[in-house]
Each structure stands twice: as C-alpha cells, then as structure tokens.
C-alpha cells in the first residue's frame, strides 16, 4: 500500500481530515465476519450470476458491456481484499485492473466505445483504490491521459443533460489525482466539469421539492409527459433533478466543487441539502425516501438501495472535505440500518426498495416508476447488488482518517486494526468493540517507539455523558463534538471510550414515533406467512391484526437475546391499523388504547424483514 496520505493541495480549499491509504485499515470482529460472509457469498457469485460484471466485461477485454456494475464490483473486490488481507482476491482484482489499463486507447479513452461517462467515472474510482493499494504509477499515467481526453472532448461535445447529473466520481478522481501529482492542467478539466455539470448547489439551496413528487405529477401524467417532450422538457428535468439517487450523489458533487473553487455557496450546499432532504423526505433507516423520485416521510414510502449507497459514498467523501465531520452520525445510522436491511438475513439476496413499515414483500408493483419485484429479496437486479457490495468495504475503509495535525480521526467504532506511521513511529491501533450494539470501545496503541500525536474521537450526538479514560485519567466529552486526546503515547497504552446508549422515542411522522438506541433503529416484528412465488422468490405477508401502538409513558428496557441486543416496552394492540393498497397504511394519528397493556419486544431494524418501525403512541 501507499505509505502517504494526500491532503488537499493548494489552490484547493484545505481539509482537516483525509482518507488513509487502502490497506491501512483491516477489519476485525463482527465487521470482518460481515465482509467474509459477503466475500464467500454474493461477491464470489456475482460474475456467475451476471457475466457482464466479470472477465467477459468490455472493461477487461470481453464482449459484454460492463457499465456501472463491473466498475462497482471491481471496487468492492479491491477494498474487500485489503480489509480481509485476502491475497487471492487481491491478485484476481489487480489482474482486472491491468486489463483496464492495457485497454486504454491512444486518445486516452477506455472501455467500450458506447460506455457511459458515468460508468467511466465509477471505474476511475476503482482505479484510485487500486493506486492507493499498490502505488503503481501506470495508474497515474492512465488517469492523466484520460483527463487530457476529457479536456479535448468536453470542448467539442459538452455533457448531455443526463451525463451532467453524474460528474461526482470523475471530479473525485480528478481531485485525488491532482493532490498526488500537482498537475495543474487537471484543475482546468475539473472546472469544465463543474461548469457543464448539473448545478446541485443551487438546487440544494432553493430545494423546491418539499413534498412528495407524486403530488406534483402522478405516475401516469409523468409517463404521458415524457412521451411527448424532448430531453429538455419539464418531465425529463423532474425525473433527473428529483431523483433520490441523483440527489444523494449530488451532495458530493457540491462538496468537491467547494474544494475546487473555495466558494462559500458550494461549501454550505451539502449540509443545506442534507438538512432539507431529511426534513422533507427522511426515512427511519438513515436515508431518504425515493421510489425513485422523492416521496415524503410516510413510513410506507420506498427507500431505494442505490440511493442509500450513493448517500453513504457522499457522506464518506464529506468526511475528507472542509466542515464535513457533521455527516458521520447519519453515515452510521444509514449503514447499520438501511444498508444492512437491504441484505437478506442469510446474506444470499438483496432488496432493491425497502420500507420502514414493511408488512408485505411481494412481486406486486407498489412504487411509482419501479416496476414489479423490487420489494422482493432476490438476485434479479445487478445494479442494486453491485452497488450494495461496495457499501460495506467503503464504510470500513473510512472508519479512521488521518488528520492534518499528523494524528488520527475515528469517525466510527467497529472493530478493526489501523496501521500507519506517525511522528516517526510505526503505529498500530487495535480497536475492540461490540459497536453498534454497545458503546464501549477499547483502543490499544502499539508502537515501535514512544511518540506524541493527537487522536481525534467522534462523540456521537446521542452519546450523552461520554467519557474517555487513559492512564487513570477520565476525560469528559460533549456529545456531537470531536474529543481530541493529544499526548505522548507509549507501547501498550489503552484508551477506553464510553459512549452511553439510551433507548428513546423520537417523533418522526405526524404524531408517530420511532425508537432509537445509539445508531440503531428498532422495529416490531409481527408474525407473518412466507410462500415461494412462481419464480422461486419468497413472498412474505404480516398476519391480520399486525398493528401495535406504544404506550406513551412506558419505560424502554434494553435486553440481551440469543440474537443480540433488543428492547422491551409496553404497548397496545392496534387492530384498526391495517393496509392501504399493497402497503401498510399510515400510523393512526388519533390512535386510542385498545385492550390491556402488552409486552412489546423491538429488534434492530435490519433484523426484521417484516417490520413496523414507526408507531402510533397512546
């Protein structure tokens, strides 16, 4: 791996934190188990399921158009191999990287002639990971030639309206390349991309989509308008600019534009966009509703898995941008709830569109523009599968970053090992935890010689009363801040971080509430019936009378079960709460207590395929 981390180089706006080289972090504990499960299951099966993602892809000299899927799978394989120390996967992934490099044409372009601009950008992201792993300078030459190709082609043929929505990956690669090489010609290309790309910054500041898009134009009217207008028409514009996947990607477009231009408007756009999307379209799982168009806060609206992956990637990019640390809390929530729930509990299939209140999983179409089968756990959607396979390895690779003051920053606390050289010493941190189920974190510092450097620790917004203990000293920490422990470290030093987790109800839709504990959201899992449909997929449906309401003043107790952490509280049966069409109706706004108090057990959101996550409170 590289032995150096690259911060923003002048004239780019300075950043406080920067990603460590790929390979500096290796997964341990539950995170390693999760990645091993994916490595032995979906990751290894993907090429046989979808031949265009593997060696037969045009990216690697084959006859099938690889598109975004093959690029996503390559990035997932590279990062997974580094996190697991898997030499076999590393070698096979780097062979594919060599094939991409060898296939570059004289003009600097690469991939199939009809490959999309967005897919090339995603492949560049994979190649940046490969360079970080290996330090292979051929990759720098490859990317520099492609930047020259872009300079020539963008002058002659500007980006199309659809291409303009997808500049983020190319911008990110270009910024990385500039920080490594200091070639100022790259900045000219990136400024052209900003000028020709979609103006997400203005969109986030004005943000006209304060209600579900279906209220503006229903599905039938949208299809009719699309059939009768050009690409520049209103319906086509709506389909692009109100698309949850595009908007989640656009957050990092604005963040990178801020780094390149120093513009305050660009700088404030990601936080403004996140705040406004969360207010109008937030989902309990940490993402935003979109099926795929923005869909409001109703807990039965769909949450697109690809939007979750794009949002996670944007929040990870923001960690390395000025003032981007505020994104880490939502990133934790998003990964441990939304992304985790998109994988079936057995890890053998994925779900394209999920719901917070999900009481029916069938092939019936229930989301506008999404068609049939998107709520099923299946292996029918290569785009969703390949996107999701990148999510966990990217997240694990961004748990620790280098700080500009030659220290380390912890953005999350899953078990891992971090290796880097700081203050002249070879540093190895061993992070032990049961995060996110518990908030006790043990960080052991191993050094080849004593060294002084700061350790910056994110204190989540929910961690009231957090403390750090080192060498007999207890340091209080304020929630929602970064605690800096700056001292001379000696081999074997142990830092104990305590992040108290309190279960609480939070109002999230009208008068209905969700239940949170730390970064986890909790759900009631009603009894359900499962039946294989005609295509072999499993359809599930909650049994009649599935509804429950939470008792307003009841305590919430944390318990341990065979499956892990759970919550227990009191509530009432809510028999009046049922279905509306193919989905769960909204939680009753004026629910009344029905019958005697009952025990209600709540499990982590991602553990319940059939679930209620937003409840009436009586």
Secondary structure in CASP SS format (residue, H / E / C, confidence):
PFRMAT SS
TARGET T0000
AUTHOR 0000-0000-0000
METHOD secondary structure of the structure
MODEL  1
X C 1.00
X C 1.00
X C 1.00
X C 1.00
X C 1.00
X C 1.00
X C 1.00
X C 1.00
X C 1.00
X C 1.00
X C 1.00
X C 1.00
X C 1.00
X C 1.00
X C 1.00
X C 1.00
X E 1.00
X E 1.00
X E 1.00
X C 1.00
X C 1.00
X C 1.00
X C 1.00
X C 1.00
X E 1.00
X E 1.00
X E 1.00
X C 1.00
X H 1.00
X H 1.00
X H 1.00
X H 1.00
X H 1.00
X H 1.00
X H 1.00
X H 1.00
X H 1.00
X H 1.00
X H 1.00
X H 1.00
X H 1.00
X H 1.00
X H 1.00
X H 1.00
X H 1.00
X H 1.00
X H 1.00
X H 1.00
X H 1.00
X C 1.00
X H 1.00
X H 1.00
X H 1.00
X C 1.00
X C 1.00
X C 1.00
X E 1.00
X H 1.00
X H 1.00
X H 1.00
X C 1.00
X C 1.00
X C 1.00
X E 1.00
X C 1.00
X C 1.00
X H 1.00
X H 1.00
X H 1.00
X H 1.00
X H 1.00
X H 1.00
X H 1.00
X H 1.00
X H 1.00
X H 1.00
X H 1.00
X H 1.00
X H 1.00
X H 1.00
X H 1.00
X H 1.00
X H 1.00
X H 1.00
X C 1.00
X C 1.00
X H 1.00
X H 1.00
X H 1.00
X H 1.00
X H 1.00
X H 1.00
X H 1.00
X H 1.00
X H 1.00
X H 1.00
X H 1.00
X H 1.00
X H 1.00
X H 1.00
X H 1.00
X H 1.00
X C 1.00
X C 1.00
X C 1.00
X C 1.00
X C 1.00
X C 1.00
X C 1.00
X C 1.00
X C 1.00
X C 1.00
X C 1.00
X C 1.00
X C 1.00
X C 1.00
X H 1.00
X H 1.00
X H 1.00
X H 1.00
X H 1.00
X H 1.00
X H 1.00
X H 1.00
X H 1.00
X H 1.00
X H 1.00
X H 1.00
X H 1.00
X H 1.00
X H 1.00
X H 1.00
X H 1.00
X H 1.00
X C 1.00
X C 1.00
X H 1.00
X H 1.00
X H 1.00
X H 1.00
X H 1.00
X H 1.00
X H 1.00
X H 1.00
X H 1.00
X H 1.00
X H 1.00
X H 1.00
X H 1.00
X H 1.00
X H 1.00
X H 1.00
X H 1.00
X H 1.00
X H 1.00
X H 1.00
X C 1.00
X C 1.00
X C 1.00
X C 1.00
X C 1.00
X C 1.00
X H 1.00
X H 1.00
X H 1.00
X C 1.00
X C 1.00
X H 1.00
X H 1.00
X H 1.00
X H 1.00
X H 1.00
X H 1.00
X H 1.00
X H 1.00
X H 1.00
X H 1.00
X H 1.00
X H 1.00
X H 1.00
X H 1.00
X C 1.00
X C 1.00
X C 1.00
X H 1.00
X H 1.00
X H 1.00
X H 1.00
X H 1.00
X H 1.00
X H 1.00
X H 1.00
X H 1.00
X H 1.00
X H 1.00
X H 1.00
X C 1.00
X C 1.00
X C 1.00
X H 1.00
X H 1.00
X H 1.00
X H 1.00
X H 1.00
X H 1.00
X H 1.00
X C 1.00
X C 1.00
X C 1.00
X C 1.00
X C 1.00
X C 1.00
X H 1.00
X H 1.00
X H 1.00
X H 1.00
X C 1.00
X C 1.00
X H 1.00
X H 1.00
X H 1.00
X H 1.00
X H 1.00
X H 1.00
X H 1.00
X H 1.00
X H 1.00
X C 1.00
X C 1.00
X C 1.00
X C 1.00
X C 1.00
X C 1.00
X H 1.00
X H 1.00
X H 1.00
X H 1.00
X H 1.00
X H 1.00
X H 1.00
X H 1.00
X C 1.00
X E 1.00
X H 1.00
X H 1.00
X H 1.00
X H 1.00
X H 1.00
X H 1.00
X H 1.00
X H 1.00
X H 1.00
X H 1.00
X H 1.00
X H 1.00
X H 1.00
X H 1.00
X H 1.00
X H 1.00
X H 1.00
X H 1.00
X C 1.00
X C 1.00
X H 1.00
X H 1.00
X H 1.00
X H 1.00
X H 1.00
X H 1.00
X H 1.00
X H 1.00
X H 1.00
X H 1.00
X H 1.00
X H 1.00
X H 1.00
X H 1.00
X H 1.00
X H 1.00
X H 1.00
X H 1.00
X E 1.00
X C 1.00
X C 1.00
X C 1.00
X C 1.00
X C 1.00
X E 1.00
X C 1.00
X E 1.00
X C 1.00
X C 1.00
X E 1.00
X E 1.00
X C 1.00
X C 1.00
X C 1.00
X C 1.00
X C 1.00
X C 1.00
X C 1.00
X C 1.00
X E 1.00
X E 1.00
X H 1.00
X H 1.00
X H 1.00
X H 1.00
X H 1.00
X H 1.00
X H 1.00
X H 1.00
X H 1.00
X H 1.00
X H 1.00
X H 1.00
X H 1.00
X H 1.00
X H 1.00
X C 1.00
X C 1.00
X C 1.00
X C 1.00
X C 1.00
X H 1.00
X H 1.00
X H 1.00
X H 1.00
X H 1.00
X H 1.00
X H 1.00
X H 1.00
X H 1.00
X H 1.00
X H 1.00
X H 1.00
X H 1.00
X H 1.00
X H 1.00
X H 1.00
X H 1.00
X C 1.00
X E 1.00
X C 1.00
X C 1.00
X C 1.00
X C 1.00
X C 1.00
X C 1.00
X E 1.00
X E 1.00
X C 1.00
X E 1.00
X E 1.00
X C 1.00
X C 1.00
X C 1.00
X E 1.00
X C 1.00
X E 1.00
X E 1.00
X C 1.00
X C 1.00
X C 1.00
X C 1.00
X C 1.00
X C 1.00
X C 1.00
X C 1.00
X C 1.00
X C 1.00
X C 1.00
X C 1.00
X C 1.00
X C 1.00
X C 1.00
X E 1.00
X E 1.00
X C 1.00
X C 1.00
X C 1.00
X H 1.00
X H 1.00
X H 1.00
X H 1.00
X H 1.00
X H 1.00
X H 1.00
X H 1.00
X H 1.00
X H 1.00
X H 1.00
X H 1.00
X H 1.00
X H 1.00
X H 1.00
X H 1.00
X C 1.00
X C 1.00
X E 1.00
X E 1.00
X E 1.00
X E 1.00
X C 1.00
X C 1.00
X C 1.00
X E 1.00
X E 1.00
X E 1.00
X E 1.00
X C 1.00
X C 1.00
X C 1.00
X C 1.00
X C 1.00
X E 1.00
X E 1.00
X E 1.00
X E 1.00
X E 1.00
X E 1.00
X E 1.00
X C 1.00
X C 1.00
X E 1.00
X E 1.00
X E 1.00
X E 1.00
X E 1.00
X E 1.00
X E 1.00
X E 1.00
X E 1.00
X C 1.00
X C 1.00
X C 1.00
X C 1.00
X C 1.00
X C 1.00
X E 1.00
X E 1.00
X E 1.00
X E 1.00
X E 1.00
X E 1.00
X E 1.00
X E 1.00
X C 1.00
X C 1.00
X C 1.00
X E 1.00
X E 1.00
X E 1.00
X E 1.00
X E 1.00
X E 1.00
X E 1.00
X E 1.00
X E 1.00
X C 1.00
X C 1.00
X C 1.00
X C 1.00
X C 1.00
X C 1.00
X C 1.00
X E 1.00
X E 1.00
X E 1.00
X E 1.00
X C 1.00
X C 1.00
X E 1.00
X E 1.00
X E 1.00
X E 1.00
X C 1.00
X C 1.00
X C 1.00
X C 1.00
X E 1.00
X E 1.00
X E 1.00
X E 1.00
X E 1.00
X E 1.00
X E 1.00
X E 1.00
X E 1.00
X C 1.00
X C 1.00
X C 1.00
X E 1.00
X E 1.00
X E 1.00
X E 1.00
X E 1.00
X E 1.00
X C 1.00
X C 1.00
X C 1.00
X C 1.00
X C 1.00
X E 1.00
X E 1.00
X E 1.00
X E 1.00
X E 1.00
X E 1.00
X C 1.00
X C 1.00
X E 1.00
X E 1.00
X E 1.00
X E 1.00
X E 1.00
X E 1.00
X C 1.00
X C 1.00
X E 1.00
X E 1.00
X E 1.00
X E 1.00
X E 1.00
X C 1.00
X C 1.00
X C 1.00
X E 1.00
X E 1.00
X E 1.00
X E 1.00
X E 1.00
X C 1.00
X C 1.00
X C 1.00
X C 1.00
X C 1.00
X E 1.00
X E 1.00
X E 1.00
X E 1.00
X E 1.00
X C 1.00
X C 1.00
X C 1.00
X C 1.00
X C 1.00
X E 1.00
X E 1.00
X E 1.00
X C 1.00
X C 1.00
X C 1.00
X C 1.00
X C 1.00
X C 1.00
X E 1.00
X E 1.00
X E 1.00
X E 1.00
X E 1.00
X C 1.00
X C 1.00
X E 1.00
X E 1.00
X E 1.00
X E 1.00
X E 1.00
X E 1.00
X E 1.00
X E 1.00
X E 1.00
X E 1.00
X C 1.00
X C 1.00
X C 1.00
X C 1.00
X C 1.00
X E 1.00
X E 1.00
X C 1.00
X C 1.00
X E 1.00
X E 1.00
X C 1.00
X C 1.00
X C 1.00
X C 1.00
X C 1.00
X C 1.00
X C 1.00
X C 1.00
X C 1.00
X C 1.00
X C 1.00
X C 1.00
X C 1.00
X E 1.00
X E 1.00
X E 1.00
X E 1.00
X E 1.00
X E 1.00
X E 1.00
X H 1.00
X H 1.00
X H 1.00
X C 1.00
X C 1.00
X C 1.00
X E 1.00
X E 1.00
X C 1.00
X C 1.00
X E 1.00
X C 1.00
X E 1.00
X C 1.00
END
